[in-house]
């Protein structure tokens, strides 16, 4: 699974819907490299607002928001996944990269 495919799985797990690949201007295109999505449910009363989805593999703030959605039992599994990656203790977790956190998050939720 490519990093982009993993990115989409995490994005969906965090509540984003109708995710698509597009240009920086938001045009849907198969050759774009920017992921767009919305959290707005479909409605006949108003249009949906699409924005660039967070880059979980490169944005530490986005990963902290994603981790905050985990339940307590998922948090234990998350820490175990980090331990399997060689990240032990609180200090190591504080130094973990967004990519490491994203990998552990995906494995915690069995996204890949």
Secondary structure, DSSP 8 states (H G I E B T S, - for coil): --HHHHHHHHHHHTT-EEEEEE-TT--B-TT--EEEEE-----SSS----EE---TTT-HHHHHHHHTTS-HHHHHHHHHHHHHTT--HHHHHHT--HHHHHHHHHHHTT--
